[in-house]
Amino acid sequence: MLGVFALEMGQDDPTKCTARKMVNMDLAKAVSRKFHASDKTIVLNPFAHRVLSPPDRVAKSVLVVDASWNQAQEVFFRKLGGKHRRLPTLLAGNPTNYSRAGVLSSLEAVAATMYILGEVEEASRYLSIYKWGPTFLTLNEEPLEDYRRSRTEGKVIRAQREYFPQLFEPESFRAAD
């Protein structure tokens, strides 16, 4: 079972902070800004070059950085250590960003990581702390299963492109708005 660390940057509404709720429910351990992740820790970073895939199962823990999407890029330029991975594309199930591709809450990001790395029941348990949590699994059932069953990072990337082709079309082929 993956250990979960949460680094709260305090940039969002604390009443909607899913990382804080995971910490308060002892589902994650709060860490300070001085935390340096080990090489056995996956740092969830939406700007990472590498995509999370089943071969990352060797990880012992995951670090989720709870930051405002508006300020996220500057947060991830810090030296956090660990293996930085971005999640493959998924749809948000949370009410704030419902059905938006890639704009996940910290809870959704942790659950997606668990699911892709084979901890499906744990992912469901984490998501159950919010009434909207199971919606995330419903919206992403097929891609999550394909990502989990992929043997390589390349296969995860191919599956992502099949499920979300509109996000990966060459710029010249996109229809004008």
C-alpha positions as CSV (number, residue, x, y, z in Angstrom):
1,M,0.0,0.0,0.0
2,L,1.3,3.4,-1.0
3,G,2.0,5.9,1.7
4,V,0.5,9.3,1.0
5,F,2.2,12.7,1.7
6,A,0.4,16.0,1.3
7,L,2.1,19.3,0.9
8,E,-0.5,22.1,1.3
9,M,0.5,25.4,-0.2
10,G,-2.5,27.2,1.3
11,Q,-3.5,28.8,-2.0
12,D,-7.1,27.6,-2.2
13,D,-10.2,27.8,-0.1
14,P,-9.4,25.6,3.0
15,T,-13.0,24.4,3.2
16,K,-12.6,22.7,-0.2
17,C,-9.1,21.4,0.3
18,T,-9.2,17.7,-0.3
19,A,-5.6,17.3,0.8
20,R,-6.4,18.7,4.2
21,K,-9.4,16.4,4.5
22,M,-7.1,13.4,3.7
23,V,-4.7,14.6,6.4
24,N,-7.5,15.1,8.9
25,M,-8.8,11.6,8.3
26,D,-5.3,10.1,8.6
27,L,-5.3,9.1,5.0
28,A,-2.2,11.3,4.3
29,K,0.6,12.7,6.3
30,A,1.1,16.5,6.1
31,V,4.6,17.6,5.2
32,S,6.3,21.0,5.3
33,R,7.7,23.0,2.4
34,K,11.2,21.7,3.4
35,F,10.2,18.1,2.6
36,H,12.5,16.3,0.2
37,A,11.0,13.2,-1.3
38,S,13.1,10.0,-1.6
39,D,13.7,8.3,-4.9
40,K,10.9,5.8,-3.9
41,T,8.3,8.6,-3.8
42,I,6.3,9.6,-6.8
43,V,5.8,13.4,-6.9
44,L,2.5,14.1,-8.7
45,N,3.5,17.0,-11.0
46,P,1.2,18.1,-13.8
47,F,4.3,19.6,-15.7
48,A,6.5,16.4,-15.5
49,H,7.8,14.9,-18.7
50,R,7.1,11.3,-17.7
51,V,3.6,9.9,-17.4
52,L,2.6,7.7,-14.4
53,S,2.3,4.0,-15.5
54,P,2.2,0.6,-13.9
55,P,6.0,0.1,-13.9
56,D,6.0,2.9,-11.3
57,R,4.5,0.3,-8.9
58,V,8.0,0.0,-7.3
59,A,7.2,3.3,-5.5
60,K,6.6,3.2,-1.8
61,S,4.8,6.5,-1.5
62,V,3.2,9.4,-3.4
63,L,3.5,13.2,-2.7
64,V,0.5,15.3,-3.7
65,V,1.1,19.1,-3.7
66,D,-2.1,20.9,-3.0
67,A,-1.7,24.2,-4.9
68,S,-4.0,26.6,-6.8
69,W,-4.0,25.6,-10.5
70,N,-3.4,29.3,-11.2
71,Q,-0.1,29.2,-9.3
72,A,0.9,25.5,-9.8
73,Q,3.7,26.0,-12.3
74,E,5.8,28.1,-9.9
75,V,5.3,25.5,-7.1
76,F,6.7,22.6,-9.2
77,F,9.9,24.4,-10.1
78,R,11.0,23.9,-6.5
79,K,13.3,21.0,-5.7
80,L,11.0,18.4,-4.2
81,G,13.1,15.3,-4.9
82,G,11.4,12.0,-5.8
83,K,10.3,10.8,-9.2
84,H,8.1,13.4,-10.9
85,R,5.2,12.0,-12.8
86,R,2.1,13.5,-14.4
87,L,-1.1,11.6,-14.5
88,P,-2.5,10.6,-17.9
89,T,-5.6,12.6,-18.9
90,L,-8.6,12.0,-16.7
91,L,-11.9,13.9,-16.2
92,A,-12.5,15.7,-12.9
93,G,-15.5,14.4,-10.8
94,N,-15.3,17.2,-8.2
95,P,-18.1,19.8,-8.4
96,T,-15.7,22.8,-9.0
97,N,-14.1,21.3,-12.2
98,Y,-16.7,18.6,-13.1
99,S,-15.8,16.9,-16.4
100,R,-12.8,19.1,-17.2
101,A,-9.9,17.1,-18.5
102,G,-6.8,17.2,-16.2
103,V,-8.1,19.6,-13.6
104,L,-8.2,17.1,-10.7
105,S,-8.4,17.7,-7.0
106,S,-5.6,16.4,-4.8
107,L,-7.9,13.5,-3.7
108,E,-8.7,12.6,-7.3
109,A,-4.9,12.7,-8.2
110,V,-4.0,10.4,-5.3
111,A,-6.9,8.0,-6.1
112,A,-6.0,7.9,-9.8
113,T,-2.4,7.1,-8.8
114,M,-3.5,4.3,-6.6
115,Y,-5.8,2.9,-9.3
116,I,-3.2,3.0,-12.0
117,L,-0.7,1.3,-9.8
118,G,-3.1,-1.5,-9.0
119,E,-4.6,-0.4,-5.7
120,V,-8.1,-0.2,-6.9
121,E,-9.9,-0.9,-3.6
122,E,-7.7,1.7,-1.9
123,A,-8.6,4.3,-4.6
124,S,-12.3,3.7,-4.0
125,R,-11.8,4.0,-0.2
126,Y,-10.1,7.3,-0.6
127,L,-12.8,8.6,-3.0
128,S,-15.5,7.6,-0.6
129,I,-14.7,10.5,1.8
130,Y,-16.7,12.8,-0.5
131,K,-20.2,12.2,-1.9
132,W,-18.9,13.2,-5.4
133,G,-15.9,10.8,-5.1
134,P,-17.4,7.8,-6.8
135,T,-18.4,10.1,-9.7
136,F,-14.7,10.3,-10.5
137,L,-14.5,6.6,-11.0
138,T,-17.6,6.5,-13.1
139,L,-16.4,9.2,-15.4
140,N,-13.0,7.6,-15.9
141,E,-13.8,3.8,-15.6
142,E,-12.5,2.8,-19.0
143,P,-9.4,5.0,-19.3
144,L,-8.4,4.1,-15.7
145,E,-8.7,0.4,-16.5
146,D,-6.7,0.7,-19.7
147,Y,-4.0,2.8,-18.0
148,R,-3.8,0.2,-15.1
149,R,-3.5,-2.7,-17.6
150,S,-0.8,-1.0,-19.7
151,R,2.6,-2.6,-19.4
152,T,4.6,0.5,-20.4
153,E,4.5,4.2,-20.2
154,G,4.2,4.3,-24.0
155,K,1.0,2.2,-23.9
156,V,-0.5,4.6,-21.3
157,I,0.3,7.5,-23.6
158,R,-1.4,5.7,-26.6
159,A,-4.5,4.9,-24.5
160,Q,-4.7,8.5,-23.4
161,R,-4.6,9.6,-27.0
162,E,-7.4,7.2,-27.9
163,Y,-9.7,8.4,-25.1
164,F,-8.9,12.1,-25.5
165,P,-7.9,12.6,-29.2
166,Q,-9.2,16.2,-29.2
167,L,-6.4,17.1,-26.7
168,F,-3.7,15.6,-28.8
169,E,-4.5,16.7,-32.3
170,P,-1.8,18.7,-34.1
171,E,-2.5,22.4,-33.8
172,S,-2.9,22.7,-37.6
173,F,-5.8,20.2,-37.7
174,R,-7.9,21.7,-35.0
175,A,-11.2,23.3,-36.2
176,A,-11.4,27.1,-35.7
177,D,-13.8,28.2,-33.0
